[in-house]
């Protein structure tokens, strides 16, 4: 009897093992590139191995030459059921295509660090990586706006960035300080023409609001996290001037990199023609460093700006491919690079000289009724000194022309 019980126990172990470690493999080829860089998000559409439930798939990747192993992967399905495999490629290759393998395993207890969302309804939604905060979607809206307090009012949606500990913000918020309407990673224009009005969606001086309506989608995994939201740009009477779809896709980066953030915004005029106007100081998609830099707090250091070549004057040289800014905060150095998608409308005029740490590109645009306008940018954020121009140039190329992948 004991022998039979032992055999049954052994069979149960085998069955359990097969249920938690079934593995299938797909071969991948990564094209060579014209540049050499590291930590590049790549993706390919695949036919997922059958027989493994989607919520139990654990994906790892390895290079054929064995140089890289156990690289986390993440599957994302679209509305039509197509599945895309994402991962962060450790390094590109200029010489020849590289062979990789994707291993799909059934697991219910994966211990790979990953992203997760934590929402405080009506206030903000934090993104955590391995239980540390890295990013915040700030969307609290004051129930009543006071004319003399608009620069510090909770009246717009913006993104915050945390330091490596997950305890401190490295970006500016709505708290009182130097130009508190400059907040984190933001988008806006000071002079928005609508129905014979000129409205500010920058300092929000005209009792305007960027009102969070709903989250359209949220994704989180070991490779990336994504949040897409519907935001209404309303005038003081509540009429929606612009309907915005704003999306942030965040990728984990290895030290000294902190994160890679792809920003996209599509604005639609839904109640008549709209003109987006202002100037490089009061418009576009911009990054604002923590207020400590503006007030010379202990442990802070004024910003330094970096361009793709020597002699650049952002007030005269337009359509820059990227701009970088480094600054000191809490006795650490942070470097931010904002990269512009080559498909963005032009001309783009950059503000990149303010000593309190704000920079970004401004674009003027006119929309007819029901017309849409879109922009895309990538932010590379690091706890380090600014890399050499050649390194940033390669990151720019990887954004414009990422390596091509094929699944076999």
N, C-alpha and C positions, 0 to 999 in steps of 0.2 A: 504493500500500500504506500509506504514511504517513497518507494522508487517511482511509482506512478505520479505521486504528488510532485516529486522533483522534476519529472519530465514535463508535467503541465506547467509548472512554474517557469521552466526554461523556455517553453514555447511562448508563454505570455511575455517574457522579456524580449524575445525576438520580435514578436508582433508590435510591442510598444516601441522598440527601437526603430522598426521599419516605418512606424507612423510619425516619428519625430525626426528622422534623418534621411528620408528619401531624397536622393540627389539627382538632378538632371543638369546637363551642361550644354551651353551654346557657345560656339566659336565666334570670335569677333575679330575684325581687321580694322585698325586705326590708321588713317592716312598719315603720311609725313606732312610736315608743315614748313612754312617759310621762316619760322621763328622758333626760339627755344624759351619755354616758360614753364611754370609749375602750377599745380592746383587749378586746373582748367575744368569747368563743368562740361561734360559731354553727354550725349544721349543718342539712342537708336531705337527705332520701333522694332519690336520683336513679336514672335509668336510664343506666348508663355507656355512652358511645359504643362501638359494636361495632368489632371489628377491631384494637383496641390491647391488647396483653397487659397484664395487671394490673401486673406487675413493671416495666413500661416506661412507665407513665403518669406524666406530669409535668403538674401542674395549676397554673394561675395564674388569678387573678381581677382584674377591673377594674370600676370603677364607670362607668356610662353617661355621666356628666358629665365623665369624665376626671380627676377629682380624685385618684383612687387607681388605681394600675396595678401589675401584677406582684406582687400579693399572693399568697403561697404558699397552696396548698390541699392537702388530704390526703384520700385515699379510704380508708375502713375498711369491710370487709365483715363481716357477722355470720354466725352459723352457718347461717342459712337462705339465704345468698347475696345478701341485700339489701345495697346499698352506700350509704354515707352520706358526703357531702362535708362536710368540716370546714374552717373557716378562722377567723382572728381578725379580726373586723370592726374597722377602725380607729376608727370613731366611729358612734354612733347618731344618729337624726334624729327630732325631735319633731314636725316639720311635716307630712311626707308620706312615703309609701313611696318607696323608692329602687330603681332598676334596676341590676342588675349582670350581668356575663357571666363564665361559667367557661369557660376555654379548656383543652382536653385535648390534650396533645401527646405523641407517641411519642418518647421519648428514652431513651438508655441511659447518658448521661453528664451528668446534671443536676448543676449546681454550687451549688444552693441550700443554704444552711446548714440543718442539721437535727439532730434528736435521734438518739442511738444508745446502746445498752446495753452495759456492760462488766461481766461477772460474774467475781468471784473466788470460785469454788465453796466453799461452806461458811462464807464470811465475810460478804461484802457484794456488792451489785450497784450500780454507779454509773451514773447517767444523765449523758450529755454532750450539750452543745449546741455545735455548731461546734468540737468537740474540747476543750471546757472542761467540767469537772465542775459540775453544778448541783444534783444530788440524789443521795442514797444510801439504798438499802434495806438496813438493817443487820440481819443475821439469824444471826450466829455464836452458837453455843451451847456453853458450857463442857461438857467431858466429865464433869466432877465438880464439884458445888457444895459449897462450904464454908460452914457455918452463919454464921460470923462475918464473911464476906466477900460477903454476898448483895447489898449495895447497889452494889457495883462489879462484880458477876458479869455475864458475858454470858449472860443468861437471858430476854431478851425481844426482840421485833421492834419496831423503830422507824425513823423517817425522819430523816435528816440533811439539812441545807441548806448549800450552799457559797456563798461570797461571789462577787462578779462575776468575780474572777480565776480561779476554779475551784481555787484552791490552799488556801484556809482555810475551815474550818467556822464558821458563825455560830450553831450550835446545840450543846447540851450532849451529851456522850457518857457512856460507862461509866467513864471515867477517874476516879481519885480526886479529890474536890473537895467542894463544898458540895451536899449532896443529889444524889449522882450517879445515883440511881435515877430522877430526872427527866431524860428523854432525848429531845431533838429534838421531833418530833411523835409523840406516844404515845397509847395508849388503855389504860385499866385501871381497876380498882376495888380498894380496900383490903379491903373486907368482902364477900366472895363466899360466900354460903351454899350449901352442897352436902353432902348426906348427913350432916347433923348436924355439919358442920365449918364454921368461918369462916376462909376462905382469903384471903390477900393476893395479888392480881394487880396491885399498885401498886409497893410496895417489894420484893415477892416474898419476904417474910420467912419464909414457910412452905415454903421449898424448892420453890415452884411455878415453872412455866416457861410462856412463850409460845413454842412450838416451831414453827419454819418447817417445813412438810411438803413443799410444792412450789410452783412457779410455775404458775398456771393459764393465764395468758396474758401476753404482752408485745407491745407495739406501739411503734413509733418512726417518726417522719417529720418533715417540715419544720414542722408545726403543733403536734403534740402527741405525748406519749409516755404510755403507760399500762402499769401492772403490777398484776396481780391475783394474790394468793397465798392458799394454804390454810394456816392457822395453828391449831395445837391448844393450848388452854389446859389444861395438865395439872397434877394435884396431885403431891405428893411421891412417890407410889407409881406414877406414870405413867398414872393413870386420866384420860381426857380429860373435863374438866368442860364445856368449850365448844368448839365448832368454829367458827372464824372465817373468813370470806371478806373480806379487806381489799384495798382497791383505791385506788391513787393515779393520778390523771390530771393531767399537768403540761402547761401551755401556756406558750409563750414570750411574754414581754411586752417592750414597748419601754421604753427608759430613761426615767425612773429605775426603772421596774418591773423586777423580776428574773424572777419567775415567778408563775403562778397555779396553785394546787394544789387539786384537788377530792379530798377524802378521803371514802371511804365504808367502812363496816364493817357486816357482818351476822353476828351471833352466834347460834348455835343450841345449845340444851341437848340433848345427845345421850345422856346417861346418868342422867336424872332431873331434877327441878325445880332451878332455880338462882335465887338472889336476888343482884342486883347492887346493892351498897350501899357506903356510906362517907360522904364529905362533899365539899364543893367543893375542899378541899385534897388530897383523896386519891381522885379518881375522875374519869372522863370522858375527853374528848379534849383534850389540852393541848399547848401549845408551851412549850419551855424554851430560853431563850437560853444562849449560851456561858458557861462557868464564869468567864471573865474579869470578867463583870459582877458576879458575887457577891463576888469577892475584890478588887474595885476595881483591877484591873490597869491599867497605863499605857495610855492611849488609849481606855479604856472610860468609859461613862457610865451611871448608874443609869436604870432604866426609868421612863417616864411612860405612864400608861394613859388611854385615850380612850373615850368613850361616845357614844351616838347623840343624847343631849341633856344639858343641864346638870343638876347636882344628883343624878346617879345614884349610888346606894350599892349595889354588887353583892351585899352581904350581905343586903340587904332587897328590892331590886328584881330580880325574877326574869324569865326568858324574854326576855332582851335579844336584839335582832336581830343585833347584832355588837359586838365589842369590839376595840380596837386597842391596840398597845403599841409604843413606840419606845425604842431604846436605842443606846448608843454602843459600838463595838467596833473596835479597831485604827484609831482616829481617824476612823472613818466612822459615819454614822447609819443605822440600819436601822429600818424600820417594818413591822409585821406586823399584819394585820387578819384575824381569824377571824370568818367569817360563818356563821350557823346556818340550816340549811334550815327553812322554816316548817312542814314536815311532821314534824320531829323530835318525839319524845315530850316532854311537859311534866309537871311544872315543871322548868325548867333553872336551876340556880344557878351563877353564874360566880364563879370565883376570879380576881381581877384587881387585885392590890394588893401582891404580894410584891416586895421590893426587889431580888431576885436575878433577876427576869425570867421568871416562869412564869405562864401564864394559860390559861383555858379553861373550858368548861361541864361541869357534873356533872349526871347524870340517874340517879335510882333506878329500878330496873325488876325485875319478877318474871317469870320464865319457867317455864311448865310444861314437862314432858318433851316434847322434839321441837319446842318452840316457838322461833321466831326473833325477833330484836330488831335493828333497824337504825338507823343514824344517818348523816347526811351533813353535811359542812362544806366551806367553801371558804376557803383561805388566800391572801391577796394579800400578796406579799413584795416589798419595795422597798428600794433603797439611797437613802433620802431622808428628810426630815422627814415627819411624819404630815400627810396632806392635810386640807383642811377637811372638816367633817362632811358638807356637801352633796355633796362628791365621793364620799365613802365611801357615803353613802346611795344614790347612783346606782349604785355597784358592787353594793350589796346588792340593789337592784331588778333589776339585770341578771342576777343569780344566780337570783332567784325567778321572774322573768318575762322571759326573754331574747327578743329580737326573733324574730318568726315569719318563716319563709322558705317560698317556693313556687318550684318549678322548672317552667319552661314548655317 
